[in-house]
Amino acid sequence: MLATVAQCVAYGSRVKDWLYGVRAAQPDREAHSSLTRQPLTEAERYRMVYQMITDASEDGGAGITPKQEPWKNVESVFPLHDHRFNKEWMKKWGTTTFLKPEDLDEIRDRLGEKVAYYFAFTQSYFQFLMFPAAFGFSAWVLLGYFSSIYAIVNGLWCIIFLEYWKRQEVDLGLRWGVKGVSTIQQKRREFQHQKEIQDPVTGETVQVFPATKRLGRQALQIPFAFLACLALGTLIAVCFGIEVFLSEVYNGPFKSILVFLPTGLLTTLIPTLTTLLTSVATQLNDYENYETHEGYEAAMTQKIFILNFITSYLPILLTAFVYVPFGSLIVPYLDVFSLTARPFAENEEQLKVPNAGFEINPARLRKQVIYFTVTAQIVNFAMETLVPIIKRRGFSKYQEMKTERAAKKGGASPASTIQDVPEEAGFLKRVRNEATLDSYDVTTDLREMVVQYGYLSLFSVIWPLTPVSFIINNWIELRSDAAKICLEMQRPAPLRADSIGPWLDSLGFLNWLGSITAAALVYLFSNDGLGPDGNPSTIKGWALLLTIFFSEHIYLLLRMGVQLAISKTDSPGIEKERGERFMVRKRYLQETLGENALDLPPSHSEERITRASLEEDARQGSLHNMGPQDHFWKRQQSWEESAKVGADLIEKMAPVDGKKNQ
């Protein structure tokens, strides 16, 4: 019975895909034959079960929503891990450098398209990094820092990579049969409609929320972005000022220790403030009342990107465009931060700017970039992979100790395993263990890759070895993410997708901004990387603006050229789609007109021009008033005979020399 229901759900899903244009080929009329010809993958089976459990009752599901009324006691709904596959997966990836399309297909068949797209993007990004890594190393050896040649090549590489990935998304969507699946959007249970209307296309009754009203609510994103910039920007700027004061001005005891104070403040306060702003962003997203999960996630991604942009890039932007150009004007006012070191200073002279004047440290900017592109990547790897393991094992040990202590006091509640049937004990233990794992969110990993890409696009001209660091990190990242899914996280529900979602727009924005920042950095540090040395009078504003203007427009022209070039090339995915659409039309034509419908032009061998047929036509023509054109067309009785007569006329009228040459 359950298998029959699952088959009906799977067949209905494929029919729906065909109606919405996701599948080019029409499914067979019988569910059994359709599923026999194209068997369900493991991911499809799990997705069907997941939807049957979580979809609303009006959509044919059970309507079970974890952690929400009336299902607040349900923590999560997830499939169990296939430990045999996980073991083989990690072993195989540990011995390979580049992933093959078949490896990505295997991820898709097991974990769904949404996770597979992340690994496909990271793999493409890793492969593309080989060129900038080699070129960046050469530029570091031969060209030095802030090279205009490197900036141009890196900007062109960013354009080519992004446009290539857009094409790759389409190819993967066609390969996996999910192109356009985003049009089949899943409704949110939290959506609150204001009225119901009839869909003019399908005739169904649909619930809608006025677009103008949602637009008014979305306008609140502007003050939210301003609030986020103000809160995070102020915190980062204050810590930046403290760090500059302690490292460049203060000259008293414990200086080597106090310079880590700003880092401690940022490490403590930034996550707290980011969590608070994320909570505000979530409430704002809920208030905007999106109808579908896709729309909700896209809007939330935009808000999260704003927060990540500020926390990730603002420190480097402050150093490059505030500290270096205006340091001599700003530093004398940093004595306001002397409170941080006053308890340790022996006298006031240790808290004042030297009389000889303040000198900008040009290496500060490069050290910052190295920290974010190397040290921060290592720290993030440890926080992402090692800390969860330690935390989970520590919590498990704590629970055991707590149970043992309670048992000694005689107040321990009976363990749930006592009531397990012996034949089911092993399976239930496995379920309980996996239920204690955290849920995997592929958006988090995508966000890390996009933020990393931003460092490459915006600031790699400062330190050309940036792509070298990233290519090493991403090789490890691919394997560590696979291990994280297999060992540290619940198996994700195999959801479908046809792209990496709104992160694609974020990549485009970073490319555009990179064309501006790279040009500005090359201009400001064109004097052997020393920069303006804290004196803004050395900066010619008109030249800086002109450099940015030309760089941006060159970027736009190059992007148009790359898009045009890629659009002229074919790909296996596009050829496959063209072939499938041709076969659909051919099948429809044969079903409508018969098996010989493609034999064009049709044969009329039975309609021969004879003397009797010509006499009959002449007799019929004498009975009616016919013009010259009617007489002409009346003689065209058969296309075969007409073609033969035409060929004879051409042969007779051909020049004599032409006949000899033939």
Summary of the structure (lengths in Angstrom):
residues: 662
radius of gyration: 34.4
end to end distance: 75.3
largest distance: 128.0
contacts: 1871
relative contact order: 0.11
helix: 71%
strand: 2%
